[in-house]
Amino acid sequence: MEKTWNNRVLSDVLGADEGTALRVKQVVLVLVGVLVLAVAAKIKVPMWPVPITMGTFAVLTIGAAYGARLGLVTILAYMIIGALGFDIFAGSSAEAAGLTYMMGGTGGYLVGYVLATLALGALAQRGWDRSVLWMALAMLIGTVLIYVPGLLWLGQLYGWDKPILAWGLTPFLIGDALKLALAALVLPAVWALVGRARG
């Protein structure tokens, strides 16, 4: 019997959906997701006032495409690999990696990555990723969930007398708006392609 598409995300409707083949697909998706997150974190697109990194775009898109559960497994696998010292975060390097890097100024944003992945996954399971407007709103919610713990972390780490917003928010708003618009267009477009292929 054909399953309904309600409450399903992109990863559910592509490839196997039961048995051993499903488990293999999920493992492959997690591995691919971690690779995409690692590569995206290192991509820097020239932009004013600061370069755009694609890490948040990858986090939010994977959350929506994978759903809350598989997205959570993927982002936690990414965090664990980073904690082990591999250079997979945007600002990590051979000199600053692992838990030392994660407990620095970026720590709150990494917490936000997990929250945003869960939120985007849950919203996508409600069909928000099939409409440009709803996907844009989901991306906005996910972005807020990244920034709130990120800014709180910076404030606690460096002190609230420092220019926390100038350090951790305002320089990135233009880039984040562009990434939000891109994701809001991409996922509904993919759904449309899947619908036509299935039709």
C-alpha positions, 0 to 999 in steps of 0.5 A: 500500500502506498504511504501518505506523504503527510508528516514525511520529509524529503529523506523519507520519500527518497529511496528505501522506506523499510527493512534493512535497506532503510537502515542502510539508507539512514547510515549513509544519510548520516555520513553524507550529512556530516560530510556536508556539514564539515565542508559547508563550515569551511566555505566562505563566500566574500560578502560585506561586512564579513564573509558568509560561511555556509555552515548554518545553511547546511545545518538548517537544510539538513534539519528540514530534509532529514526530519527531527530524529535523523537530523539530530543523529546527524548533528550529534555525530558532527559534534562528536567528531568535532569534539574528538579534535577533527578540524570540521568547524568554521573557525577550528584549525590544527591549533584550536580544535576539539573540546577546547574550541567548542567551549570557546566563543563558538560554543553557544552557536553549536548548542543552537545548531542542535536546537535549530536542527530539531526545530527545522525537522519538526516543522518540515514534518508538518509540511513547512518545507513545501511552501516558500513562505512557510520554509522562510519562517521555519528558517527564521525560527531556526536562525533565532534558535542558533543566535539566542544561545550563541549570544547568551554564551558570548555574554557569559564568557566575555561579559555583558559590558562587551559589544556582544551584538557587534561581535556575534549578531549584526555583522552576519545578518545580511549573509543570514538573510541571503541564506534564508532566502536560498533555503526557502527556495531550494527545499520547496523546489525539490519537493516540486520535483519529487512530486512531478517524478512521482506523478 
